[in-house]
Amino acid sequence: MPELLTFFVILMAGVVFSEIFKRLHLPYVTALIIGGIIIGPSLLNIASVNEPILFLGSIGLIFLMFMAGSEIKLKSFKRAGKGVALLAALNGVIPFVVGYWIGSVFGLGSISSIVLGIVFISSSVAVIIPSLEARGIIHTRLGETIVSATVFEDIGSLLLLAFLMQSVAPQTPIPLIIYIPLIILLVFGLKKGIPQLERIYHYNKRGQDLWESKLRFIFVILIATVVLFEFMGMQAIVAGFIIGILLSDSIQGKVEEKIRTISYGIFIPTFFIVIGIQTDLSAFVGTASIMVTLAIVVGLIASKTVSGFVGGKLLGFSKRESLLIGFSTIPQLSTTLAVAFVAVEFGMINQGLAASLVVLSTVTTFIAPVAIRFLVAMGPQGSGKQVGTART
């Protein structure tokens, strides 16, 4: 079976390149994407994307968004404060305008420019949380503000993409004026209904049977919600992210360990390698393509840093803490690649812009953790303990 051979090559590429890059102390995601580029049509041409592989990549995308959502604990929103909305608005609107402007300047077309603006809104919770945890500031006011604002930005960017697709290439006959409140109502219904279903399903279960029951429940709810959202014309990536958030408190202990093993062991690496295989290096031939990519990378970093800094100062944080907010919102990973994957599939952006977004993800996921580590080290006595202690 040629599909099985291709899947084997993809899994081997994930193992080999992740190990090589680990020894070089380079990001895991970068290893997988570059591995996909190397084995793909752009270089060695020993693997290509067919329908079964594309399906596995789509499953990996759903799990990626689900795991990104599961990193978020709902109770942290209550402690973050009202200023989070202001920070999220600044750190979303300003980058959106910059992204749209870059698209317009380079003649990408109105739809592609809007997609680029939507990408500029998002950040990566999956990169930010481990970086803040490693520096010991995740549970401070500063850390909770950063994470909460980033979550709002990610949800906002995903919903905007869904509404844009419903306007440009509708997947359901439901009018947009009804579609938006219907989706909001569905999310609130899931928030209320899932805990009730969970209690009923796990009733009278103990020990091994309980955590296996929890694992089955999470997978069933995830797939059921994705099917429901797609039936309503909403993209699966939105469903995966939202269900990840709603089930975040249930994903603990053995359940979390098993889900991470399945997700990051098989499906998520497959998605990143498929992204690499689909990346067309010929899109970078010519000065114009390089200039577009450079403008996107510089524009994203500058707009996120400046808007995050301004938002931090308005919330009463110090200059260093405000700068830390700005750099913490730079990384583009889960949502950016998810948007690129879906937008290419529906013809909303071309392969050249998709390749530029892959470069954006690779560069920013490398820069942001380094910047966070440097800024925390600049704190009093070189320790992160004094970072994020500002209170309102």
SULHUKA-V821830 format. One line per field, one symbol per residue. phi: phi as a letter, one per 30 degrees, with the letter a starting at -180 (. if undefined). psi: psi as a letter, one per 20 degrees, with the letter a starting at -180 (. if undefined). A space follows every 10 residues. Layout:
phi: ???
psi: ???
//
This chain:
phi: .ddddddddd dddddddddd dddchceede ddddeddddd edbdhcbbcc eddddddddd dddddddddd dccedddddd jddedddddd dcdddedddd dddddcidjd ddddeddddd ddbbddcdde ddddcibdcd eddddddddd dedddddddd ddddddddbe cbdddddcdd dddddddddd ddddeddddd dceicbhedd dddddddddd dddddddddd ddjcddddde dddeddcedd cbhddddddd dddddbdded ddddeddddc dddcdjdddd dddddddddd dddddddddd dddddjdddd dddddeddcd ecbedddddd ddddecidbc ddddddddde dddddddedd ddddddddde iicddddidd bc
psi: ohhhgghggg ghgggghhgg hghjlqqggg ggghggggia hhehliqrpa gghhghhhgh gghghghghi ipphhhhhih rhihggghgg iggghggggg gggghjkiqg ghhggggggh graohhhggh ghghikjhjr hgghgggggh ghgggghghg gghghhggmp iqipqhhhgg hggghgghgh hhhghghggg hjpkqqcghg hhgggggggg gggggggggh hjjqqhhggg gghgghjhii nrchgggggg gggihfgghg ghhhgghipo hiijpqhggg hggggggggg gghggghggg gghhjjqrgg hhhhgghhjg poeggghggg gghghjkhqr hghghhhggg ggghiggghg gggghhhirp kkqihipjip q.
//
